[in-house]
């Protein structure tokens, strides 16, 4: 019996997603659990698996933004009549099925365009709206309008049947172009549309800057940290992932977190959620932007296990194959720029987490050791804290413990 394939809710607060491309074609057999299409959400692009087996009889929505719960395809037996289901799906979706070649230009998302060389195009003819009629708008357009405090009813939609799309909202109150007689010559520039990941980064960082924060910095002797990593490399077995200094640091920070739960916390709706287990996020530079995949229960894992988890997460991040499960549930974040020879920096909070640790490079510096001047490998770490959740003394105690564990990893492992 034929079944409708509906757009799933892949995370808390998800209202819509954008179908990027179908991995199956109409008439092709589909197995349960087999990747069916790629979906772009405000957090990640991932493959959505089929929840039943059969033949992909009809792709109802080929691409574009879709609300959660909308029918996007129909799976059933070969040559099964799906006209009734298709009619119901089109009626429920409020639009005819979108064929790839029929995607309106206003809904398409150009990746890059040369602004100086772009030829002028005529704007789509808006469809008149009847007074009192419910405004048709894409979920993204509604969200942008809500964030900017705009009235959707006052915006002319250029989408199908007068539907307001994101571009219509973004064009509201746009500053008028400079007069044609302006003396300054137009410079050529490249316009790059923000990916969903980059839009999420922009929104979350804006939220982070609204929090009252303070920073604390310590410098630790990294001799024992480096030696521990070298010893672990010597003990590696065939097939093991080579542990890094960052893997050892992740483990010792996780041990400090479970001793200082005030730092291992989320600030949600004016309340603190303090965790007994450390789920440590690692800031990773991916092609689509910064992502923070999470190593779960880092305080209960060996450095070798953390190295394996980290290698898998980083690989998936750089290939654009992270899933929501990889990104959700973090209780604390480490941002390490040591590989770029950055000695010290301040990291921005990763809401709803209440703290983030910025780690610089290990540098040889002159220091007094047992009354003698010596060259010591040192590591500078800066902790950014949300003052709504953490007092200065709590952040200082946590950072002191981290320094102790860095200088004596055996205390944490």
N, C-alpha and C positions, 0 to 999 in steps of 0.2 A: 504494500500500500504506500502510495506516495506521501512524502512528508515535506513540510516547509522547513527550510534552513533559515533561522532567524539570527540577526546580529546579536551576539552574546554580550553580557556585561562582564568585562574582564577585570574590573577593579572597582573599589568603592568610589562613588562619585562620578563614574563614567556615564555620560549621557549619550554620546555618539562616537562614531569612529569613521575613518575614511578608508574605503576599499581601494587598495593600491593596484592590485592585479589578481586575476584568477590563476590558480595553478593547475586547474582542470578545465577542459572545454566541454561544451554541451555534447551529450551522447557518450561521454567517457565514463567507464566504471569507476566507482569510488568505494574504498574500503573504510570501515569505521576506524577513526584515529589517524587517517591519512590527511596530510595538509591539503586544504581546499582552496584557501585564498590568503592573501597578505592584507592585514589590517593595520592602519596607522592610527594610534590613539595619541592623547596628549602626553603620554609617558614613553611609549616605545612602539616600534613596528615589529609585529610578530605574525607568524603563520597561525591561522585558525584551522583546527582539525575538524573533520566531518564527525558528527555524532551518530551517524547511521550509515549503513552500506547500501549500495544500489547503483543506479546510473544517474548521472547529473543530467536531468531532463531539461531543465530550464534555468538560465541565469537571469533572475529578475532585475537585479541591479548590477551593472557591469563594473562601475567604479564611482568614486565620489563619496561625499559625506552622507552617512546614514545614521538614523536614530537607533538606539538600542531597542531590540524587539521587533525591528522591521524585517519582513521576509526578503531575503536576498537571493534565494535559489530554491529549487524544488528537486528532491531526490526520490526516485522510485524505481519501478521495474521497467525494463526495456519496452518501449512503445506504449507505455501506460498513458491513458488519457488524463491530462492534468488541467484541462480547461477550466474546471470549476475552481480548483485551488488557485490557478493563475489569476482568474477574475477576482477572487476574494483577496488575493495578495495585492493586486493592483489597486483595488478599492481601499484596502487597509493602509497601503502606503501613500495613497493620495496622489499617485502619479503613474504614468505608463512606464513600463520597463525601459531602463536606459541602455541603449545599445552603445558600444564603444564609439562608433562614428558619429553618434548623435549627441555627445556631451556638449552642452552649451559653452560657448567661449567664456562666459562670465564665471562658470564654475571651475574651469580648467585652472591649474596652478602652474604657470610657466616657471621654470627653474631659473633661467638667466636670460636677460635681454639687454641689448645695447641701447641705453636711453637716447643717446645722441643720434643713432642711426635708425631708430624705430620709426616706421612710417605711420602717419596719423590714420586712425581707424574711426569709423562712425560708431557712436554708442548705440547699444541695443534699444529698440523702442520699448519703453515701459508700458506695462499693461495697466489701464485705469483700475483703481480700487473702489468698490462700492462702499458707500458710507455704512459704518457699522459692521462691515465684513471682518472676520478674523484675519489678522495679518499672517500671511504665509512667509515663513523665514526658516533658514537652515539653523540647526543647533548652534553652530559656530557664530552665526550672525546674531542670534539671540544672546549668546554669552558676551560677545563684544559690546553689544548695545547696553546690556545690563551693567557691565563694568564701567562703561563711559557715561552712564546715566542718560542714554538717548531713548527717544520714543520711537519704537519701530513703526508705528502708524504714520509717522511723519516722514518716513524714508521711502523713496521710490525704489521698488524692486526691479532689477533687470534680469532676474532669473525666469525660468519657465512659469507662465501664468502669473507674472508679477511677483514671484517669490523673492524675498530679500535675501541676498547672499552676503557673505563676509565682506566682499569688496565694496558693496553698497554702503555698509556701515562705516568702513574705514575711510571712505571718501567724504563723509560728512564733516563739515567745518574745515575742509582742507584750505590752506592759505592760497589766495589767488596767485597765478603765475606772474612773474616779473614782466613789466612792459616790454614790448618787442623792441623798443628803442634803447633798452638798457645797454650801456657801453660795455659791460663786462661780457666777455666771450664765454659761451657755454663749454665747460670742460667735459670730455667724455668720461663716463663712469659706468660701472657695472651694477645692475640691480639684482640682488640675490634674495629670493623669497625665503622667509624663515621656515625651517622645518618644524614639525610638531614638537620635536625635542627641544629645539632652540626657543620656541615660544614658551614651552614649559619652564625652561631655565630662566627666561626673562621674568615670567610671572612669579616663580618661586624666589628668585633673588630680590625682587621688589618687596615681597612679603618679608624676607629676611631682614631687609634694611629698616623695616618698621619696628623691629624688636630692639629694646635697649640692651646693648651689648658692652662687654669689656674684654680686654685681652690680658693674658698673663704669659710671660716668656721665661724659659729656663734653658740653660746650656748644660749638657751632660757629657761625661767622658764615655765615648763609644767603643773603647778598647774591648771590653768584654762582650759587647753586642756583636762586633765584627768577628771576634774569636769564636763565639757560639755558632754563628752562621758557618764559618769555615769548618768547624768540627762536624756540624750536621751534614755538610757537603761530603766530607770524608766517609760518613756512615751511610751514604745513599746506597740504595739497592737498585738493581736493573729495573728500569721502567719508572722510577721515581722522578718527580719534577724537582729540579734543582731549587732549593730554598734560597730566598734573597734576604737581605738585611730587613727589608720591609715586612717579610713574612714573620721574622722573629719579633719585630716591633709590634706587629698586629697582635701577636700572642701575648706579649707583656702588657700592652695597653688593655687588652681584654681582661686580663687578670686584675688590673687596677680598676677597671670599670665595675666589676662585681663587688669590689671593696668600697666603692664610692658610688652608690646608686643614685645620688643626687645628680650626678653627671650623666649617668646611663639612663636617660629619661626622654620623654616626649612631652611637649606642652600642647594640650588639645582642649579647645573650648574653655580656656581659663582654668584647667585642671592639669595636674602633673600625673603622668603615667610612668612610674619608676619600675625598672625591669631587673630581675634577678639574674638574667642571662644576657651576655653581650653579643648582639648581632651587629657586627662592625661593617660599615659601608666603606668602600674604597673608591675615591674619586678617580675616574678613568676618562681620558680624552679619546672619544670615539669620533668617527667621521661626521656624524650628525650633531655632535656637541658633547658637552660634559655629561656623563652618566655616573651613577653611584650604585653599582651592584653590591650585594650584601653577602658577607661570609657569616653564616648563621652559627650560633653557639661557638663563637671563636674561643671563648674561655674554656671550653671542654674539649678542644681539639689540639692535636700535636702540631708543631710547626710544619711537619711534613704534610699533614692533612690540609692545613691552611694553604700551603704552597700549591697543592693540587686544586683546591677550590679556586684560588686566585687565578691560576693559569687558565682554567676553564672559563671563568667569568670574563677575564680580559679578552680572551680569544673571541668569545661570543659578542662582546661589546664592540670590538673592532670590525667584526663581520656583520654587525647590525642584526644579530640573531638573539639578543636578550629577550627574555619573557618577563611579564609583570612580576612573576614569582621571584625573579632574580633581583628586582629593584625594591620590593616592598618589605616592610617590617624592620628596617634598620633602627638601631637605638643610639648610634654614635657614628661619626665619620672621621676618617683619616685622609688628609690631602697631602700627598708627598710630591714635592717638586725637586727633590734632591738630584734626580737623574738629569735635570736641566742646569745643574750647578747653581741653583738658587740657595743662598745661605740662610735666608730668613724671610718669611712673609706672613701676612694675615689672611686667613681663609674666612669666607662668608658662611654664616650658619646655613644648615640644610634642614629647613622646617619639615616636620614639627620637632626635630631633635633640638636639644637645648645646648649642645656643645659640639665643636669640631676642632680637631688638632691639625695644625699646619706643621709639616716636617720639612726641614731644609736638608742640604747636603752635608755629608760628613767631611769636615775640613780639619787639616792638621793645624793646630794652634799652640802657641807657647803657654805653658801652665806650670804652676808650682806643684811638684810631686815629692812628698816627704822632704820638704825643705829645699829641694833642688829644682832648677829650671829644666823642663823637659818639653818635648814636642808630643802633643797628645791629640789623637783623633777625637774631635768633638762634634756634637750634634745639637742644633738649636731647634727648639719646639715652641710653638705659640698656640695657646689654647684660647679660642673665642667662646665666650659664655653668654647665654641669654640671662640677663640679670633678673628677669621675672621669675626664673626658676632656680638660679644658682647665686649664692652669695660669694663674695670674693674669697672668703676663708675656705669655702667648700671647693672652689676651683683650685685654690692654691694647694690644698691637701691632696687633691687628686694628682695634680701635676708633680708634686713632690714624690708621690708614690711611683709615678711613671719614671721619673728620673732615677729613683732607687733601683727599679727593675731594669732599666736600660744599663745601669752601671754594674748590676749584679743579676743577670737574667735567670740564674738558677733559683732565685727567690720566687720567680713567677712561674717557672715551667714545671 
